[in-house]
Amino acid sequence: MVEVLLAPARPAARAHGTLAAWGALTALGALALPWARPGRDLWVFVPQTAGVDLVAQDWRVAVAVAAGVLVAAAGVAPAPVAVRGRLALALAVLGLAGTILAVAHRGAPMGPAAWAAVLGYLTMAGIGLSLGGYLHADPVIAAGMVWAAAFVATFIVYPLVAVLQASVVVRGRLTLDVVRETVRSPIFLMINNPATPVPEGLLAAAAGAACAAAALAAGLI
């Protein structure tokens, strides 16, 4: 009993400044920056589309802002690191979902606020995966891994899936007619393009001969 009373108190968990900073900056960007733009121009903003104007009108924007505030609070909360990381991960997923729903609901190109929220929550998800013990990597490396995965999914996997779907689904009907017509097309396996001044087959043969000569000169063959 005496040993229990004299045992030193367990020190409180230190605040995670990086997590708190990312949460605060993401919430601030979602509040201060516009959520929409009229076209491809990145520097033309639509009036009355800042987060501070929409947060009371659109619950999706409110979720995107509130999640950042809660992540910042989790970064300084006196909680174990693993618990703090898992909470940050859950809030990052919630904030990212709110951001995507807000952009889809408005039906306009993503404004700076939406980009700031997406990039911020991807970073916080990586930090949460690291602190929560799901990824045995430094928080910076884990955030980079999440960014890379999101890039591959958005710009490589999604376009491929869209192309494959368009090739087998026509007007809501599953069919192989498009694939059959493409394979039967005379230009499907065309090697030489008649519109180019030099035949591509000749260029390929010349490049192969040059590589073979270089390999022979270097003693690799």
Disulfide bonds with the S-S distance in Angstrom:
none
